[in-house]
Amino acid sequence: MALELTMNMSALAQALQAAGVSSRYYRFGPYGHGGSDDSYVLAPEGSKFNVSYVERGHPSLVGSFEAEEDACEFLLKELTREDCFQRRSA
């Protein structure tokens, strides 16, 4: 019997680190002053998990999910896409 692991923010951070994605391109929790521009934010809001992209200080919602696992899997796919910004020189 195979053990199924669910993705949560802690597991996502580990997977992103293993994939070589700099933590400057994502954060967990609400966006506020001091957050990096040109980055993704995954934040629980009420019963949802929202993924936003912050550009020039303005967050834009890119996905809203019922489950943390779905939001984490979405963000993992976004940040590990071949054309994603983390592939630029950092």
C-alpha positions in Angstrom: 0.0 0.0 0.0 1.5 3.3 -1.1 1.6 6.2 1.3 0.0 9.3 -0.1 1.5 12.6 0.9 -0.4 15.8 0.8 1.2 19.0 -0.2 1.1 21.8 2.3 3.1 25.1 2.6 6.0 23.4 4.4 6.3 20.6 1.8 5.9 23.2 -0.9 8.8 25.2 0.5 11.0 22.1 0.6 10.0 21.1 -3.0 10.8 24.6 -4.3 14.1 24.7 -2.5 15.0 21.3 -4.0 14.0 22.6 -7.5 16.4 25.6 -7.0 13.6 28.2 -6.8 14.8 31.2 -4.7 12.6 32.1 -1.8 12.6 35.7 -3.0 10.1 34.6 -5.6 7.4 33.4 -3.2 6.1 34.0 0.3 3.4 32.5 2.5 0.9 34.7 4.4 -0.8 38.0 3.6 1.0 40.5 1.3 2.1 43.6 3.1 4.8 46.1 3.1 8.3 44.6 3.0 7.2 41.8 0.6 9.1 41.2 -2.5 7.8 42.6 -5.8 7.7 40.2 -8.7 6.8 37.3 -6.5 3.9 35.0 -5.7 2.0 35.0 -2.4 0.1 32.1 -1.0 -2.2 33.2 1.8 -5.1 31.5 3.6 -8.1 33.8 3.6 -11.2 32.6 5.4 -11.9 29.1 4.1 -9.9 29.6 0.9 -6.2 29.6 -0.1 -5.4 32.4 -2.5 -2.4 32.7 -4.8 -1.5 36.2 -5.9 1.3 37.6 -8.0 2.8 40.9 -6.8 4.1 43.3 -9.4 5.2 46.8 -8.6 3.6 46.6 -5.2 0.2 45.5 -6.5 -1.0 42.0 -5.8 -3.2 40.3 -8.4 -5.2 37.2 -7.6 -4.2 34.3 -10.0 -6.0 31.5 -8.2 -8.3 30.7 -5.3 -8.6 27.2 -3.9 -10.7 25.4 -1.4 -7.8 23.2 -0.3 -4.3 24.1 0.7 -3.0 21.1 -1.2 -4.5 22.4 -4.5 -3.1 25.9 -4.0 0.4 24.5 -3.2 0.4 22.2 -6.3 -0.7 25.1 -8.5 2.1 27.3 -7.1 4.7 24.6 -7.5 3.7 24.2 -11.2 3.8 27.9 -11.7 7.3 28.4 -10.1 8.9 25.4 -11.8 7.6 26.2 -15.3 10.5 26.5 -17.8 9.6 30.1 -18.6 9.1 31.3 -15.1 11.2 34.2 -13.8 13.3 32.1 -11.4 15.2 30.9 -14.5 16.6 34.4 -14.9 20.0 35.2 -13.3 19.4 36.0 -9.7 
